[in-house]
Amino acid sequence: MKLITHNMLSSNIIKGVKNGYPLGIQATDVQVNEVDFNPDFVARIIPKLQWPILCQAAESIGHLGDLPKELISDFESNEEFLKKAHHILMEIEVKEGNLVCPETGRKFPISNGILNMLLNEDEV
């Protein structure tokens, strides 16, 4: 599961959960895989993200590096910044672990990079 995906997920799908964002990450295996850099895609996706949550997630798995915790004003034209953001968004992948609901503690397993958010009948 890539951090770009994590940034867009919540556990508000569980019955009764009002504050299911952001999901915590308990990673047991994190891998870095090279992905072709697409500056236009990165520049277009950044405004759709919760930047502080992305930085918090990257830091929690030990991969924040020197990515600034606050979004810079000229990010669209700053290639160095876009490359750092691309690395965090597209190249860091949680292969094994769990996402954890901040309200209930419910764990959603990540296995071989695939997140399972299927609910039990009593959670729907």
N, CA, C and O atoms as CSV, one atom per row, in Angstrom:
chain,resi,resn,atom,element,x,y,z
A,1,MET,N,N,0.836,-1.157,0.000
A,1,MET,CA,C,0.000,0.000,0.000
A,1,MET,C,C,0.892,1.235,0.000
A,1,MET,O,O,1.770,1.386,0.850
A,2,LYS,N,N,0.659,2.089,-0.940
A,2,LYS,CA,C,1.443,3.316,-1.053
A,2,LYS,C,C,0.862,4.397,-0.147
A,2,LYS,O,O,-0.315,4.351,0.210
A,3,LEU,N,N,1.685,5.356,0.215
A,3,LEU,CA,C,1.230,6.423,1.113
A,3,LEU,C,C,0.221,7.347,0.450
A,3,LEU,O,O,-0.558,8.005,1.141
A,4,ILE,N,N,0.218,7.409,-0.883
A,4,ILE,CA,C,-0.803,8.196,-1.575
A,4,ILE,C,C,-2.188,7.597,-1.274
A,4,ILE,O,O,-3.159,8.334,-1.105
A,5,THR,N,N,-2.274,6.270,-1.208
A,5,THR,CA,C,-3.525,5.595,-0.887
A,5,THR,C,C,-3.904,5.844,0.559
A,5,THR,O,O,-5.052,6.179,0.854
A,6,HIS,N,N,-2.951,5.684,1.460
A,6,HIS,CA,C,-3.215,5.900,2.883
A,6,HIS,C,C,-3.826,7.264,3.131
A,6,HIS,O,O,-4.729,7.399,3.956
A,7,ASN,N,N,-3.346,8.274,2.430
A,7,ASN,CA,C,-3.785,9.648,2.646
A,7,ASN,C,C,-5.273,9.832,2.358
A,7,ASN,O,O,-5.888,10.768,2.868
A,8,MET,N,N,-5.851,8.959,1.556
A,8,MET,CA,C,-7.240,9.128,1.134
A,8,MET,C,C,-8.205,8.183,1.838
A,8,MET,O,O,-9.392,8.176,1.514
A,9,LEU,N,N,-7.729,7.386,2.793
A,9,LEU,CA,C,-8.562,6.392,3.452
A,9,LEU,C,C,-8.987,6.823,4.843
A,9,LEU,O,O,-8.258,7.531,5.538
A,10,SER,N,N,-10.186,6.382,5.246
A,10,SER,CA,C,-10.643,6.554,6.621
A,10,SER,C,C,-11.425,5.321,7.026
A,10,SER,O,O,-11.810,4.519,6.176
A,11,SER,N,N,-11.661,5.167,8.319
A,11,SER,CA,C,-12.448,4.029,8.803
A,11,SER,C,C,-13.858,4.468,9.176
A,11,SER,O,O,-14.518,3.804,9.975
A,12,ASN,N,N,-14.327,5.571,8.615
A,12,ASN,CA,C,-15.699,6.019,8.866
A,12,ASN,C,C,-16.727,5.046,8.303
A,12,ASN,O,O,-17.927,5.234,8.506
A,13,ILE,N,N,-16.282,4.021,7.607
A,13,ILE,CA,C,-17.177,3.003,7.079
A,13,ILE,C,C,-17.678,2.075,8.175
A,13,ILE,O,O,-18.675,1.378,7.986
A,14,ILE,N,N,-16.996,2.058,9.325
A,14,ILE,CA,C,-17.415,1.221,10.447
A,14,ILE,C,C,-18.589,1.910,11.144
A,14,ILE,O,O,-18.555,3.110,11.416
A,15,LYS,N,N,-19.624,1.123,11.424
A,15,LYS,CA,C,-20.810,1.653,12.090
A,15,LYS,C,C,-20.426,2.374,13.389
A,15,LYS,O,O,-19.730,1.821,14.240
A,16,GLY,N,N,-20.890,3.606,13.518
A,16,GLY,CA,C,-20.667,4.382,14.732
A,16,GLY,C,C,-19.381,5.190,14.778
A,16,GLY,O,O,-19.208,6.010,15.680
A,17,VAL,N,N,-18.477,4.983,13.833
A,17,VAL,CA,C,-17.215,5.712,13.837
A,17,VAL,C,C,-17.428,7.106,13.247
A,17,VAL,O,O,-17.915,7.254,12.126
A,18,LYS,N,N,-17.056,8.117,14.020
A,18,LYS,CA,C,-17.199,9.495,13.558
A,18,LYS,C,C,-15.862,10.099,13.151
A,18,LYS,O,O,-15.804,10.956,12.269
A,19,ASN,N,N,-14.774,9.644,13.803
A,19,ASN,CA,C,-13.448,10.186,13.521
A,19,ASN,C,C,-12.499,9.052,13.137
A,19,ASN,O,O,-11.699,8.592,13.951
A,20,GLY,N,N,-12.604,8.610,11.882
A,20,GLY,CA,C,-11.783,7.500,11.426
A,20,GLY,C,C,-10.595,7.927,10.585
A,20,GLY,O,O,-10.084,7.139,9.788
A,21,TYR,N,N,-10.145,9.179,10.754
A,21,TYR,CA,C,-9.050,9.696,9.934
A,21,TYR,C,C,-8.108,10.505,10.797
A,21,TYR,O,O,-8.564,11.266,11.650
A,22,PRO,N,N,-6.848,10.369,10.610
A,22,PRO,CA,C,-6.135,9.448,9.727
A,22,PRO,C,C,-5.954,8.084,10.386
A,22,PRO,O,O,-5.909,7.971,11.611
A,23,LEU,N,N,-5.854,7.081,9.575
A,23,LEU,CA,C,-5.562,5.743,10.057
A,23,LEU,C,C,-4.089,5.669,10.440
A,23,LEU,O,O,-3.221,6.172,9.727
A,24,GLY,N,N,-3.825,5.036,11.572
A,24,GLY,CA,C,-2.439,4.829,11.971
A,24,GLY,C,C,-1.812,3.727,11.139
A,24,GLY,O,O,-2.516,2.869,10.608
A,25,ILE,N,N,-0.512,3.746,11.024
A,25,ILE,CA,C,0.198,2.711,10.269
A,25,ILE,C,C,1.097,1.928,11.218
A,25,ILE,O,O,1.934,2.498,11.918
A,26,GLN,N,N,0.907,0.616,11.227
A,26,GLN,CA,C,1.815,-0.291,11.929
A,26,GLN,C,C,2.469,-1.145,10.849
A,26,GLN,O,O,1.915,-2.160,10.428
A,27,ALA,N,N,3.627,-0.736,10.416
A,27,ALA,CA,C,4.302,-1.427,9.312
A,27,ALA,C,C,5.332,-2.413,9.850
A,27,ALA,O,O,6.125,-2.090,10.734
A,28,THR,N,N,5.302,-3.611,9.299
A,28,THR,CA,C,6.325,-4.603,9.633
A,28,THR,C,C,7.288,-4.828,8.467
A,28,THR,O,O,8.379,-5.369,8.644
A,29,ASP,N,N,6.865,-4.403,7.267
A,29,ASP,CA,C,7.743,-4.504,6.096
A,29,ASP,C,C,7.440,-3.326,5.174
A,29,ASP,O,O,6.327,-3.195,4.664
A,30,VAL,N,N,8.431,-2.482,4.969
A,30,VAL,CA,C,8.311,-1.330,4.075
A,30,VAL,C,C,9.384,-1.463,3.010
A,30,VAL,O,O,10.549,-1.713,3.317
A,31,GLN,N,N,8.986,-1.294,1.757
A,31,GLN,CA,C,9.933,-1.410,0.661
A,31,GLN,C,C,9.940,-0.125,-0.160
A,31,GLN,O,O,8.957,0.614,-0.209
A,32,VAL,N,N,11.073,0.111,-0.797
A,32,VAL,CA,C,11.217,1.242,-1.699
A,32,VAL,C,C,11.401,0.678,-3.097
A,32,VAL,O,O,12.329,-0.087,-3.360
A,33,ASN,N,N,10.499,1.069,-3.988
A,33,ASN,CA,C,10.543,0.605,-5.374
A,33,ASN,C,C,10.594,1.813,-6.289
A,33,ASN,O,O,9.774,2.724,-6.177
A,34,GLU,N,N,11.556,1.817,-7.189
A,34,GLU,CA,C,11.704,2.948,-8.102
A,34,GLU,C,C,10.522,3.003,-9.075
A,34,GLU,O,O,10.133,1.994,-9.663
A,35,VAL,N,N,9.964,4.208,-9.229
A,35,VAL,CA,C,8.846,4.465,-10.141
A,35,VAL,C,C,9.242,5.675,-10.989
A,35,VAL,O,O,9.827,6.627,-10.473
A,36,ASP,N,N,8.929,5.642,-12.279
A,36,ASP,CA,C,9.254,6.770,-13.154
A,36,ASP,C,C,8.642,8.058,-12.611
A,36,ASP,O,O,7.477,8.092,-12.213
A,37,PHE,N,N,9.440,9.101,-12.604
A,37,PHE,CA,C,9.030,10.412,-12.090
A,37,PHE,C,C,8.132,11.113,-13.098
A,37,PHE,O,O,8.497,11.277,-14.262
A,38,ASN,N,N,6.961,11.523,-12.643
A,38,ASN,CA,C,6.008,12.263,-13.474
A,38,ASN,C,C,5.672,13.558,-12.737
A,38,ASN,O,O,4.744,13.577,-11.928
A,39,PRO,N,N,6.405,14.638,-12.999
A,39,PRO,CA,C,6.202,15.877,-12.236
A,39,PRO,C,C,4.798,16.454,-12.391
A,39,PRO,O,O,4.272,17.038,-11.444
A,40,ASP,N,N,4.184,16.305,-13.552
A,40,ASP,CA,C,2.833,16.839,-13.749
A,40,ASP,C,C,1.828,16.135,-12.849
A,40,ASP,O,O,0.972,16.781,-12.245
A,41,PHE,N,N,1.929,14.807,-12.757
A,41,PHE,CA,C,1.023,14.060,-11.886
A,41,PHE,C,C,1.196,14.479,-10.433
A,41,PHE,O,O,0.214,14.740,-9.737
A,42,VAL,N,N,2.438,14.544,-9.976
A,42,VAL,CA,C,2.710,14.904,-8.581
A,42,VAL,C,C,2.177,16.301,-8.283
A,42,VAL,O,O,1.551,16.513,-7.245
A,43,ALA,N,N,2.414,17.249,-9.173
A,43,ALA,CA,C,1.934,18.623,-8.960
A,43,ALA,C,C,0.404,18.681,-8.918
A,43,ALA,O,O,-0.165,19.486,-8.181
A,44,ARG,N,N,-0.264,17.829,-9.708
A,44,ARG,CA,C,-1.729,17.829,-9.714
A,44,ARG,C,C,-2.323,17.125,-8.502
A,44,ARG,O,O,-3.412,17.491,-8.061
A,45,ILE,N,N,-1.644,16.129,-7.951
A,45,ILE,CA,C,-2.196,15.362,-6.835
A,45,ILE,C,C,-1.979,16.066,-5.493
A,45,ILE,O,O,-2.787,15.896,-4.580
A,46,ILE,N,N,-0.923,16.838,-5.355
A,46,ILE,CA,C,-0.599,17.467,-4.069
A,46,ILE,C,C,-1.763,18.279,-3.499
A,46,ILE,O,O,-2.033,18.146,-2.306
A,47,PRO,N,N,-2.470,19.111,-4.268
A,47,PRO,CA,C,-3.577,19.863,-3.670
A,47,PRO,C,C,-4.729,18.988,-3.166
A,47,PRO,O,O,-5.548,19.448,-2.371
A,48,LYS,N,N,-4.799,17.758,-3.612
A,48,LYS,CA,C,-5.863,16.845,-3.195
A,48,LYS,C,C,-5.517,16.104,-1.903
A,48,LYS,O,O,-6.367,15.420,-1.332
A,49,LEU,N,N,-4.288,16.237,-1.449
A,49,LEU,CA,C,-3.803,15.514,-0.273
A,49,LEU,C,C,-3.911,16.340,0.995
A,49,LEU,O,O,-3.976,17.569,0.954
A,50,GLN,N,N,-3.928,15.650,2.109
A,50,GLN,CA,C,-3.755,16.280,3.419
A,50,GLN,C,C,-2.260,16.202,3.719
A,50,GLN,O,O,-1.768,15.188,4.214
A,51,TRP,N,N,-1.544,17.288,3.411
A,51,TRP,CA,C,-0.079,17.275,3.493
A,51,TRP,C,C,0.450,16.903,4.873
A,51,TRP,O,O,1.355,16.073,4.963
A,52,PRO,N,N,-0.076,17.483,5.958
A,52,PRO,CA,C,0.456,17.099,7.282
A,52,PRO,C,C,0.263,15.607,7.586
A,52,PRO,O,O,1.100,14.994,8.248
A,53,ILE,N,N,-0.832,15.033,7.106
A,53,ILE,CA,C,-1.089,13.604,7.328
A,53,ILE,C,C,-0.092,12.758,6.536
A,53,ILE,O,O,0.390,11.741,7.034
A,54,LEU,N,N,0.216,13.171,5.310
A,54,LEU,CA,C,1.211,12.469,4.514
A,54,LEU,C,C,2.564,12.478,5.224
A,54,LEU,O,O,3.230,11.446,5.313
A,55,CYS,N,N,2.961,13.629,5.721
A,55,CYS,CA,C,4.246,13.735,6.422
A,55,CYS,C,C,4.249,12.895,7.696
A,55,CYS,O,O,5.243,12.242,8.014
A,56,GLN,N,N,3.143,12.914,8.416
A,56,GLN,CA,C,3.019,12.107,9.639
A,56,GLN,C,C,3.134,10.617,9.315
A,56,GLN,O,O,3.798,9.873,10.036
A,57,ALA,N,N,2.489,10.185,8.236
A,57,ALA,CA,C,2.548,8.777,7.835
A,57,ALA,C,C,3.966,8.389,7.434
A,57,ALA,O,O,4.466,7.345,7.854
A,58,ALA,N,N,4.616,9.221,6.628
A,58,ALA,CA,C,5.986,8.934,6.196
A,58,ALA,C,C,6.929,8.876,7.391
A,58,ALA,O,O,7.803,8.012,7.462
A,59,GLU,N,N,6.748,9.787,8.313
A,59,GLU,CA,C,7.597,9.806,9.515
A,59,GLU,C,C,7.360,8.568,10.373
A,59,GLU,O,O,8.304,8.019,10.942
A,60,SER,N,N,6.102,8.123,10.471
A,60,SER,CA,C,5.780,6.973,11.320
A,60,SER,C,C,6.416,5.676,10.832
A,60,SER,O,O,6.607,4.745,11.614
A,61,ILE,N,N,6.745,5.613,9.540
A,61,ILE,CA,C,7.391,4.404,9.016
A,61,ILE,C,C,8.870,4.650,8.698
A,61,ILE,O,O,9.525,3.829,8.058
A,62,GLY,N,N,9.380,5.799,9.159
A,62,GLY,CA,C,10.808,6.082,9.032
A,62,GLY,C,C,11.275,6.518,7.663
A,62,GLY,O,O,12.429,6.290,7.298
A,63,HIS,N,N,10.374,7.158,6.882
A,63,HIS,CA,C,10.753,7.538,5.523
A,63,HIS,C,C,10.445,8.994,5.185
A,63,HIS,O,O,10.273,9.328,4.012
A,64,LEU,N,N,10.374,9.850,6.176
A,64,LEU,CA,C,10.111,11.262,5.876
A,64,LEU,C,C,11.305,11.901,5.180
A,64,LEU,O,O,11.142,12.745,4.298
A,65,GLY,N,N,12.494,11.498,5.578
A,65,GLY,CA,C,13.700,12.082,4.971
A,65,GLY,C,C,13.726,13.589,5.171
A,65,GLY,O,O,13.448,14.075,6.267
A,66,ASP,N,N,14.056,14.333,4.120
A,66,ASP,CA,C,14.116,15.790,4.231
A,66,ASP,C,C,12.916,16.465,3.557
A,66,ASP,O,O,12.990,17.630,3.165
A,67,LEU,N,N,11.823,15.730,3.427
A,67,LEU,CA,C,10.595,16.325,2.892
A,67,LEU,C,C,10.062,17.340,3.903
A,67,LEU,O,O,9.889,17.001,5.074
A,68,PRO,N,N,9.796,18.581,3.476
A,68,PRO,CA,C,9.307,19.588,4.428
A,68,PRO,C,C,7.924,19.226,4.963
A,68,PRO,O,O,7.059,18.759,4.222
A,69,LYS,N,N,7.733,19.448,6.263
A,69,LYS,CA,C,6.454,19.124,6.903
A,69,LYS,C,C,5.352,20.119,6.540
A,69,LYS,O,O,4.170,19.847,6.752
A,70,GLU,N,N,5.738,21.252,6.002
A,70,GLU,CA,C,4.756,22.225,5.522
A,70,GLU,C,C,4.913,22.351,4.021
A,70,GLU,O,O,6.024,22.417,3.496
A,71,LEU,N,N,3.774,22.384,3.339
A,71,LEU,CA,C,3.772,22.478,1.887
A,71,LEU,C,C,4.345,23.825,1.458
A,71,LEU,O,O,3.923,24.870,1.954
A,72,ILE,N,N,5.294,23.801,0.549
A,72,ILE,CA,C,5.907,25.050,0.097
A,72,ILE,C,C,4.992,25.727,-0.928
A,72,ILE,O,O,4.206,25.062,-1.602
A,73,SER,N,N,5.102,27.026,-1.034
A,73,SER,CA,C,4.170,27.796,-1.869
A,73,SER,C,C,4.372,27.578,-3.367
A,73,SER,O,O,3.397,27.611,-4.119
A,74,ASP,N,N,5.579,27.361,-3.814
A,74,ASP,CA,C,5.836,27.224,-5.251
A,74,ASP,C,C,6.073,25.768,-5.658
A,74,ASP,O,O,6.876,25.492,-6.549
A,75,PHE,N,N,5.366,24.834,-4.999
A,75,PHE,CA,C,5.652,23.422,-5.220
A,75,PHE,C,C,5.489,22.997,-6.683
A,75,PHE,O,O,6.207,22.112,-7.148
A,76,GLU,N,N,4.559,23.613,-7.408
A,76,GLU,CA,C,4.297,23.203,-8.796
A,76,GLU,C,C,5.516,23.368,-9.704
A,76,GLU,O,O,5.692,22.610,-10.658
A,77,SER,N,N,6.351,24.357,-9.405
A,77,SER,CA,C,7.505,24.644,-10.255
A,77,SER,C,C,8.845,24.254,-9.615
A,77,SER,O,O,9.904,24.515,-10.185
A,78,ASN,N,N,8.797,23.640,-8.451
A,78,ASN,CA,C,10.011,23.272,-7.733
A,78,ASN,C,C,10.294,21.783,-7.951
A,78,ASN,O,O,9.768,20.934,-7.232
A,79,GLU,N,N,11.129,21.474,-8.952
A,79,GLU,CA,C,11.371,20.082,-9.316
A,79,GLU,C,C,11.998,19.273,-8.188
A,79,GLU,O,O,11.677,18.097,-8.021
A,80,GLU,N,N,12.884,19.884,-7.416
A,80,GLU,CA,C,13.504,19.168,-6.298
A,80,GLU,C,C,12.445,18.740,-5.282
A,80,GLU,O,O,12.458,17.608,-4.799
A,81,PHE,N,N,11.531,19.653,-4.964
A,81,PHE,CA,C,10.449,19.322,-4.039
A,81,PHE,C,C,9.543,18.236,-4.629
A,81,PHE,O,O,9.171,17.296,-3.926
A,82,LEU,N,N,9.184,18.356,-5.913
A,82,LEU,CA,C,8.306,17.375,-6.552
A,82,LEU,C,C,8.941,15.985,-6.554
A,82,LEU,O,O,8.234,14.987,-6.417
A,83,LYS,N,N,10.250,15.909,-6.705
A,83,LYS,CA,C,10.938,14.613,-6.670
A,83,LYS,C,C,10.857,14.002,-5.274
A,83,LYS,O,O,10.661,12.795,-5.136
A,84,LYS,N,N,11.006,14.822,-4.248
A,84,LYS,CA,C,10.884,14.320,-2.869
A,84,LYS,C,C,9.463,13.841,-2.595
A,84,LYS,O,O,9.255,12.790,-1.990
A,85,ALA,N,N,8.492,14.625,-3.047
A,85,ALA,CA,C,7.090,14.236,-2.864
A,85,ALA,C,C,6.786,12.953,-3.638
A,85,ALA,O,O,6.116,12.059,-3.121
A,86,HIS,N,N,7.272,12.864,-4.862
A,86,HIS,CA,C,7.090,11.658,-5.683
A,86,HIS,C,C,7.637,10.440,-4.948
A,86,HIS,O,O,6.994,9.390,-4.917
A,87,HIS,N,N,8.806,10.573,-4.364
A,87,HIS,CA,C,9.419,9.459,-3.649
A,87,HIS,C,C,8.497,8.969,-2.533
A,87,HIS,O,O,8.247,7.769,-2.417
A,88,ILE,N,N,7.994,9.886,-1.720
A,88,ILE,CA,C,7.122,9.521,-0.596
A,88,ILE,C,C,5.795,8.950,-1.093
A,88,ILE,O,O,5.311,7.954,-0.557
A,89,LEU,N,N,5.214,9.566,-2.100
A,89,LEU,CA,C,3.896,9.159,-2.588
A,89,LEU,C,C,3.910,7.863,-3.394
A,89,LEU,O,O,3.012,7.034,-3.253
A,90,MET,N,N,4.914,7.689,-4.228
A,90,MET,CA,C,4.869,6.629,-5.231
A,90,MET,C,C,5.885,5.505,-5.034
A,90,MET,O,O,5.680,4.401,-5.540
A,91,GLU,N,N,6.969,5.761,-4.315
A,91,GLU,CA,C,8.032,4.759,-4.233
A,91,GLU,C,C,8.091,4.028,-2.898
A,91,GLU,O,O,8.667,2.943,-2.816
A,92,ILE,N,N,7.510,4.597,-1.862
A,92,ILE,CA,C,7.478,3.952,-0.554
A,92,ILE,C,C,6.219,3.095,-0.496
A,92,ILE,O,O,5.122,3.577,-0.778
A,93,GLU,N,N,6.378,1.828,-0.131
A,93,GLU,CA,C,5.217,0.929,-0.079
A,93,GLU,C,C,5.248,0.081,1.191
A,93,GLU,O,O,6.248,-0.567,1.500
A,94,VAL,N,N,4.141,0.100,1.914
A,94,VAL,CA,C,3.984,-0.768,3.073
A,94,VAL,C,C,3.545,-2.123,2.527
A,94,VAL,O,O,2.439,-2.263,2.004
A,95,LYS,N,N,4.412,-3.108,2.653
A,95,LYS,CA,C,4.119,-4.447,2.134
A,95,LYS,C,C,3.372,-5.302,3.155
A,95,LYS,O,O,2.504,-6.096,2.791
A,96,GLU,N,N,3.711,-5.139,4.424
A,96,GLU,CA,C,3.075,-5.927,5.489
A,96,GLU,C,C,2.831,-5.018,6.683
A,96,GLU,O,O,3.635,-4.135,6.984
A,97,GLY,N,N,1.716,-5.245,7.354
A,97,GLY,CA,C,1.401,-4.479,8.549
A,97,GLY,C,C,-0.096,-4.302,8.708
A,97,GLY,O,O,-0.890,-5.136,8.274
A,98,ASN,N,N,-0.465,-3.197,9.341
A,98,ASN,CA,C,-1.875,-2.894,9.588
A,98,ASN,C,C,-2.107,-1.404,9.496
A,98,ASN,O,O,-1.207,-0.605,9.754
A,99,LEU,N,N,-3.327,-1.035,9.124
A,99,LEU,CA,C,-3.821,0.317,9.342
A,99,LEU,C,C,-4.743,0.227,10.540
A,99,LEU,O,O,-5.479,-0.749,10.688
A,100,VAL,N,N,-4.708,1.244,11.403
A,100,VAL,CA,C,-5.452,1.195,12.657
A,100,VAL,C,C,-6.389,2.386,12.759
A,100,VAL,O,O,-5.982,3.536,12.591
A,101,CYS,N,N,-7.673,2.084,13.042
A,101,CYS,CA,C,-8.671,3.135,13.230
A,101,CYS,C,C,-8.311,3.946,14.471
A,101,CYS,O,O,-8.087,3.366,15.533
A,102,PRO,N,N,-8.250,5.279,14.360
A,102,PRO,CA,C,-7.876,6.091,15.519
A,102,PRO,C,C,-8.950,6.113,16.604
A,102,PRO,O,O,-8.651,6.423,17.757
A,103,GLU,N,N,-10.175,5.794,16.258
A,103,GLU,CA,C,-11.270,5.839,17.233
A,103,GLU,C,C,-11.502,4.497,17.927
A,103,GLU,O,O,-11.691,4.454,19.142
A,104,THR,N,N,-11.489,3.403,17.165
A,104,THR,CA,C,-11.827,2.098,17.728
A,104,THR,C,C,-10.630,1.185,17.948
A,104,THR,O,O,-10.712,0.234,18.725
A,105,GLY,N,N,-9.525,1.461,17.275
A,105,GLY,CA,C,-8.372,0.571,17.346
A,105,GLY,C,C,-8.481,-0.627,16.410
A,105,GLY,O,O,-7.598,-1.484,16.398
A,106,ARG,N,N,-9.544,-0.693,15.634
A,106,ARG,CA,C,-9.758,-1.792,14.677
A,106,ARG,C,C,-8.590,-1.807,13.695
A,106,ARG,O,O,-8.218,-0.773,13.140
A,107,LYS,N,N,-8.020,-2.987,13.490
A,107,LYS,CA,C,-6.888,-3.125,12.584
A,107,LYS,C,C,-7.347,-3.671,11.236
A,107,LYS,O,O,-8.148,-4.602,11.157
A,108,PHE,N,N,-6.816,-3.064,10.183
A,108,PHE,CA,C,-7.061,-3.506,8.818
A,108,PHE,C,C,-5.724,-4.024,8.285
A,108,PHE,O,O,-4.767,-3.258,8.170
A,109,PRO,N,N,-5.649,-5.317,7.959
A,109,PRO,CA,C,-4.354,-5.902,7.572
A,109,PRO,C,C,-3.892,-5.489,6.170
A,109,PRO,O,O,-4.685,-5.304,5.246
A,110,ILE,N,N,-2.581,-5.356,6.065
A,110,ILE,CA,C,-1.913,-5.148,4.779
A,110,ILE,C,C,-1.052,-6.386,4.562
A,110,ILE,O,O,-0.183,-6.699,5.375
A,111,SER,N,N,-1.298,-7.080,3.468
A,111,SER,CA,C,-0.548,-8.289,3.162
A,111,SER,C,C,-0.082,-8.233,1.713
A,111,SER,O,O,-0.886,-8.060,0.797
A,112,ASN,N,N,1.207,-8.380,1.520
A,112,ASN,CA,C,1.810,-8.308,0.188
A,112,ASN,C,C,1.440,-6.989,-0.517
A,112,ASN,O,O,1.247,-6.953,-1.732
A,113,GLY,N,N,1.349,-5.926,0.264
A,113,GLY,CA,C,1.059,-4.599,-0.283
A,113,GLY,C,C,-0.408,-4.317,-0.520
A,113,GLY,O,O,-0.762,-3.234,-0.986
A,114,ILE,N,N,-1.279,-5.285,-0.203
A,114,ILE,CA,C,-2.711,-5.127,-0.452
A,114,ILE,C,C,-3.444,-4.937,0.872
A,114,ILE,O,O,-3.328,-5.752,1.787
A,115,LEU,N,N,-4.193,-3.854,0.953
A,115,LEU,CA,C,-4.963,-3.531,2.153
A,115,LEU,C,C,-6.309,-4.236,2.102
A,115,LEU,O,O,-6.958,-4.261,1.056
A,116,ASN,N,N,-6.736,-4.814,3.230
A,116,ASN,CA,C,-8.041,-5.448,3.339
A,116,ASN,C,C,-8.881,-4.648,4.329
A,116,ASN,O,O,-8.629,-4.677,5.534
A,117,MET,N,N,-9.879,-3.936,3.812
A,117,MET,CA,C,-10.781,-3.163,4.672
A,117,MET,C,C,-12.185,-3.757,4.699
A,117,MET,O,O,-13.156,-3.052,4.975
A,118,LEU,N,N,-12.292,-5.053,4.414
A,118,LEU,CA,C,-13.586,-5.713,4.520
A,118,LEU,C,C,-14.029,-5.718,5.972
A,118,LEU,O,O,-13.225,-5.953,6.875
A,119,LEU,N,N,-15.316,-5.456,6.193
A,119,LEU,CA,C,-15.847,-5.385,7.546
A,119,LEU,C,C,-16.568,-6.661,7.924
A,119,LEU,O,O,-17.062,-7.392,7.066
A,120,ASN,N,N,-16.622,-6.919,9.222
A,120,ASN,CA,C,-17.444,-8.010,9.745
A,120,ASN,C,C,-18.902,-7.549,9.727
A,120,ASN,O,O,-19.175,-6.349,9.687
A,121,GLU,N,N,-19.836,-8.499,9.757
A,121,GLU,CA,C,-21.249,-8.146,9.681
A,121,GLU,C,C,-21.680,-7.184,10.784
A,121,GLU,O,O,-22.510,-6.308,10.542
A,122,ASP,N,N,-21.140,-7.329,11.975
A,122,ASP,CA,C,-21.531,-6.462,13.091
A,122,ASP,C,C,-20.953,-5.049,12.988
A,122,ASP,O,O,-21.318,-4.176,13.775
A,123,GLU,N,N,-20.063,-4.819,12.037
A,123,GLU,CA,C,-19.451,-3.508,11.869
A,123,GLU,C,C,-20.144,-2.653,10.807
A,123,GLU,O,O,-19.852,-1.465,10.672
A,124,VAL,N,N,-21.055,-3.260,10.063
A,124,VAL,CA,C,-21.701,-2.571,8.955
A,124,VAL,C,C,-22.937,-1.821,9.461
A,124,VAL,O,O,-23.629,-1.171,8.678
